[in-house]
Amino acid sequence: MIDIIKQIARNLIDGKSRKIDIAAVFVWFHYSKYGESADIKTINSYFSLCNLPEFHVTQLREGLKKSKNVTRGTVQNTYKPTLKYDDALKAQFPFAVVQSEEIVTDDCILPDALVNNTRGYIISLSQQINASYNNNIFDGCAILMRRLLEILLIHSYEAIGKLDDIKTDSGFNNLSYIINSTLSNKPFNLHKDSEEIIDTFRVLGNFAAHKIQYTTKRKDIDNVKLRYRLLVQELLYISEILK
């Protein structure tokens, strides 16, 4: 972190940036790094860290007040970058931006309320399904929907003590076998609607993954997403992941 902020400071000094503009960049850096607005003391600490003379408190406060690149933070007497300035500096100093692994999405297919009390990998998969749909990555969405279905079916067999029914010497049978076994042998009860559509999700995922000239469309997901949600909910309870 120290090397990064010093490199930024050197770039700004070489570009003959004004001292108040350097302060604004420090505000941005702090916000980008820690997700919080910076107060006067924090801003001056960056000047000190970069071996630059600190700002007089009043001058710094007045300068930031006039700056078009900085706005007030949520905490009194703190500052954060404007959205436009944030975007501009991310482009100017990409090496300083910490890439988060947080998945930003809404609950368009699988609601947070449904999966929040499950397991980390199920929550992550659900978020990826939603994010793929939100960002028009429909092939990816279909493949992830298929993957989550397979995981929940395996956990369902595990919960009723019949995991051996779908296992081979080297692991598990493929999803087609598991679905056929579920529909034929009825090891647990599924709603009629779920039984009728369960193989559709396998086919949709397979097409997205393997059909050379096929691309999944939004309507392909829209046609089945409600019933997918209901099937996932059923399997979460059958597998005893939800109780």
Secondary structure, DSSP 4 states (H G I P E B T S, - for coil): -HHHHHHHHHHHHHTT--HHHHHHHHHHHHHHHHSS-EEHHHHHHHHHHTT-PPPPHHHHHHHHHH-SSEEE-SSTTEEEE-HHHHHHHHHH-GGGPPPP-PPP---SSS-HHHHTTS-HHHHHHHHHHHHHHHTT-HHHHHHHHHHHHHHHHHHHHHHTT-GGGGEETTEE--HHHHHHHHHHH-SS---HHHHHHHHHHHHHHHHHHH-TT----HHHHHTTHHHHHHHHHHHHHHTTS--
